[in-house]
Amino acid sequence: MNEPDTFANLQQLEYIPYLDTTGNISADLQEKIGVYAIFNREQVLNFVGYSRDIYLSLKQHLARQPQACYWLKIQVIERPNRTILESIKQAWLRESQSVISNEKLWTEPIDVKLAMTETEKEIYQNADELGKIKLLKQVSRRVENDILSTLEKRGVQMEIRFNPKLKEQGLLDLK
């Protein structure tokens, strides 16, 4: 670990597999504070974030963007300090000369309305409030099953549970 006011350049850090050999995110990251960079299969930078619990954040990102989470680079710090975390994040983005597109796909609950078929959209438009809720739950379950199937194919072994209350709103987020 580095001194509090120094941090590694992104390029200096080693790539860490997103999932370990058992199909889990490393438990060593639970309750760790720091900045992390997420890379796809070809080690192209997709996202840079920071968290008070890197493990939980990585789990959320994996559920939201399973096809883009293959490699990590991580800088852990001892105490939460948003200024330090943000400055590391910005330094890494400058260093990599990357522009993170669609950041909301990484940071906000999955909006299942975007996955509705044309028929479902039409039914939704013409439904009463209860009908809309039922349809959103149905679409949420379909999208959830697709995500869980993708994660299973990736060999993910940890439990992934979505918040059931958000499904009525057409949102998927981990519980």
C-alpha positions as CSV (number, residue, x, y, z in Angstrom):
1,M,0.0,0.0,0.0
2,N,1.2,3.5,-0.8
3,E,1.5,6.6,1.4
4,P,-1.8,8.5,1.7
5,D,-0.9,11.3,-0.7
6,T,0.8,9.1,-3.3
7,F,-0.8,6.6,-5.6
8,A,0.3,4.4,-8.4
9,N,-0.2,5.3,-12.0
10,L,-2.7,3.1,-13.7
11,Q,-0.1,1.7,-16.1
12,Q,2.1,0.6,-13.1
13,L,-0.6,-1.5,-11.5
14,E,-0.9,-5.2,-12.4
15,Y,-4.1,-6.6,-14.0
16,I,-6.1,-8.7,-11.6
17,P,-8.7,-11.2,-13.0
18,Y,-12.2,-9.9,-12.1
19,L,-13.2,-13.4,-11.0
20,D,-10.9,-15.7,-9.2
21,T,-10.5,-19.4,-10.1
22,T,-13.6,-20.3,-8.0
23,G,-15.9,-17.9,-9.9
24,N,-16.0,-15.2,-7.2
25,I,-14.8,-11.7,-6.7
26,S,-11.9,-11.8,-4.2
27,A,-13.3,-11.6,-0.7
28,D,-10.1,-9.7,0.2
29,L,-11.8,-6.7,-1.4
30,Q,-14.7,-6.7,1.1
31,E,-14.9,-3.4,3.0
32,K,-11.8,-2.1,1.3
33,I,-11.8,1.6,0.3
34,G,-10.3,2.6,-3.0
35,V,-10.3,3.3,-6.7
36,Y,-10.7,0.6,-9.3
37,A,-10.5,0.4,-13.1
38,I,-12.5,-2.2,-15.0
39,F,-11.3,-3.7,-18.3
40,N,-12.9,-5.9,-20.8
41,R,-11.6,-9.2,-22.1
42,E,-9.0,-7.5,-24.3
43,Q,-7.9,-5.3,-21.4
44,V,-9.5,-2.2,-22.8
45,L,-10.5,0.3,-20.0
46,N,-14.3,0.5,-19.6
47,F,-14.8,2.2,-16.3
48,V,-13.1,3.9,-13.4
49,G,-14.8,4.2,-10.1
50,Y,-14.2,4.4,-6.4
51,S,-16.0,3.0,-3.4
52,R,-16.1,2.5,0.4
53,D,-16.6,-1.2,-0.3
54,I,-14.8,-2.2,-3.5
55,Y,-16.3,-5.8,-3.3
56,L,-19.9,-4.6,-3.3
57,S,-19.3,-2.1,-6.1
58,L,-17.6,-4.7,-8.3
59,K,-20.5,-7.1,-7.7
60,Q,-22.9,-4.4,-8.8
61,H,-20.9,-3.7,-11.9
62,L,-20.7,-7.4,-12.8
63,A,-24.5,-7.7,-12.6
64,R,-25.0,-4.5,-14.7
65,Q,-22.2,-5.1,-17.3
66,P,-21.3,-8.8,-17.2
67,Q,-19.8,-8.7,-20.7
68,A,-17.4,-5.9,-19.9
69,C,-15.9,-7.1,-16.5
70,Y,-12.8,-9.3,-17.1
71,W,-9.8,-7.4,-15.6
72,L,-9.2,-5.0,-12.7
73,K,-6.6,-2.6,-11.4
74,I,-7.1,-1.4,-7.9
75,Q,-5.6,1.2,-5.6
76,V,-6.7,0.7,-1.9
77,I,-6.5,3.6,0.6
78,E,-6.8,3.4,4.4
79,R,-9.4,6.0,5.2
80,P,-12.3,7.3,3.1
81,N,-11.5,10.6,1.5
82,R,-13.6,11.7,-1.5
83,T,-11.0,14.3,-2.6
84,I,-8.2,11.7,-2.7
85,L,-10.4,9.1,-4.4
86,E,-11.7,11.5,-7.0
87,S,-8.2,12.8,-7.7
88,I,-6.9,9.2,-8.3
89,K,-9.9,8.5,-10.6
90,Q,-9.3,11.7,-12.6
91,A,-5.5,11.0,-12.8
92,W,-6.2,7.5,-14.2
93,L,-8.7,8.8,-16.7
94,R,-6.1,11.4,-17.9
95,E,-3.4,8.9,-18.0
96,S,-5.4,6.4,-20.0
97,Q,-6.8,9.2,-22.2
98,S,-10.1,7.4,-21.9
99,V,-13.6,8.8,-22.0
100,I,-16.0,6.6,-20.2
101,S,-19.2,6.5,-22.2
102,N,-22.6,5.5,-20.7
103,E,-21.4,5.8,-17.1
104,K,-25.0,5.4,-16.0
105,L,-25.0,1.8,-17.3
106,W,-22.3,1.2,-14.7
107,T,-23.6,3.2,-11.8
108,E,-27.4,3.2,-11.9
109,P,-30.0,0.3,-11.6
110,I,-30.8,-1.5,-14.8
111,D,-33.9,0.0,-16.5
112,V,-35.7,-3.0,-17.9
113,K,-38.1,-0.7,-19.9
114,L,-35.2,-0.5,-22.4
115,A,-35.5,-4.2,-23.0
116,M,-39.2,-4.2,-23.7
117,T,-40.3,-5.6,-27.0
118,E,-42.6,-3.5,-29.2
119,T,-45.6,-5.6,-28.1
120,E,-44.7,-5.1,-24.5
121,K,-44.4,-1.3,-25.0
122,E,-47.8,-1.2,-26.6
123,I,-49.4,-3.3,-23.8
124,Y,-47.6,-1.0,-21.2
125,Q,-49.0,2.1,-22.9
126,N,-52.6,0.8,-22.8
127,A,-52.5,-0.8,-19.3
128,D,-53.8,0.5,-16.0
129,E,-51.5,1.0,-13.1
130,L,-51.8,-2.6,-11.9
131,G,-51.3,-3.9,-15.4
132,K,-48.1,-1.8,-15.8
133,I,-46.7,-3.1,-12.5
134,K,-47.4,-6.7,-13.6
135,L,-45.8,-6.2,-17.0
136,L,-42.7,-4.5,-15.4
137,K,-42.3,-7.4,-13.0
138,Q,-42.5,-9.8,-15.9
139,V,-40.0,-8.0,-18.0
140,S,-37.7,-7.6,-15.0
141,R,-37.8,-11.3,-14.4
142,R,-36.9,-12.0,-18.1
143,V,-34.0,-9.5,-18.0
144,E,-32.8,-10.9,-14.6
145,N,-32.8,-14.5,-16.0
146,D,-30.8,-13.3,-19.0
147,I,-28.2,-11.7,-16.7
148,L,-28.0,-14.7,-14.4
149,S,-27.6,-17.0,-17.4
150,T,-24.8,-14.8,-18.7
151,L,-23.1,-14.8,-15.3
152,E,-23.5,-18.6,-15.1
153,K,-21.8,-19.0,-18.5
154,R,-19.0,-16.9,-17.1
155,G,-18.6,-19.3,-14.2
156,V,-19.8,-16.9,-11.5
157,Q,-20.4,-18.8,-8.3
158,M,-21.4,-16.0,-5.8
159,E,-25.0,-15.3,-5.1
160,I,-26.5,-12.6,-7.1
161,R,-29.9,-11.4,-5.8
162,F,-31.9,-8.5,-7.2
163,N,-34.1,-6.3,-5.0
164,P,-37.6,-7.6,-5.6
165,K,-39.3,-4.3,-4.7
166,L,-37.5,-2.5,-7.5
167,K,-38.9,-4.8,-10.1
168,E,-42.3,-3.2,-9.8
169,Q,-40.7,0.0,-11.0
170,G,-38.9,-1.8,-13.9
171,L,-35.5,-1.6,-12.2
172,L,-33.0,-4.2,-11.4
173,D,-30.4,-3.6,-8.7
174,L,-28.6,-5.9,-6.3
175,K,-30.0,-6.4,-2.9
